[in-house]
Amino acid sequence: MLSTSTASSRALDEFERALRRTPPVTTGFVEYRFSHLLKKPLHVSGTLEYRADGVLARKVEAPYREITEVKGEQVRIEREGRPARTLSLQRAPQLRVLLGSFRALLEGRFAPLSQDFAVALAEDDTHWTLTLVPRDARLAKSLARIQVSGRADRPDCIAALEPDGDAAFTLLESAPAQDAVPARSALEQRCHVDAKRAEPGS
């Protein structure tokens, strides 16, 4: 069984030391998104990169090509066959915290996340789960929680769960893209998500 507790600053410091990496850091990813507005789940694959200059880049390579670069509070999105777009993260608070969590994971620095989230850490000898619940009530209307799971010194899954039951599961490192989207229950099991808590109103 995993032991769970609200993560103190000291606990996060110890956790960070085990996972900390120095930029540039690059990892592959496969993302599966489930939405009640979609007839079937979406999935994309590519790489995440946190550069030494502080730029976070998300490169989608399939089924289309798109590059999202975050520098400071500005986001630039270039999608093949479309004009480039630039937007401010100040106008997209959910995107800001999601991208911030990606940056924290790639760099291995989690203490700053406590500014935006209530943080709980559960771990055993090899597996750990970090649960992030938004502190801002407005953000909580669109994001119930982010749950990060991993083994030893590497995160391997990020689950972003919404209050209405929609969810996105991002598998990191060596997770290969699949022609068929796995069942949501299989992704919840892999990412150690409590299915009951993932339901609306839970």
Secondary structure, DSSP 8 states (H G I E B T S, - for coil): --EEEE--HHHHHHHHHHH---SSEEEEEEEEEE-TTSSS-EEEEEEEEE-TTS-EEEEEEESS-EEEEEETTEEEEEETTS--EEEEGGG-HHHHHHHHHHHHHHHT--GGGGGTEEEEEEE-SSEEEEEEEESSHHHHTT--EEEEEEETTEEEEEEEE-TTS-EEEEEETT----SS---HHHHHHHTT--HHHHSTT-
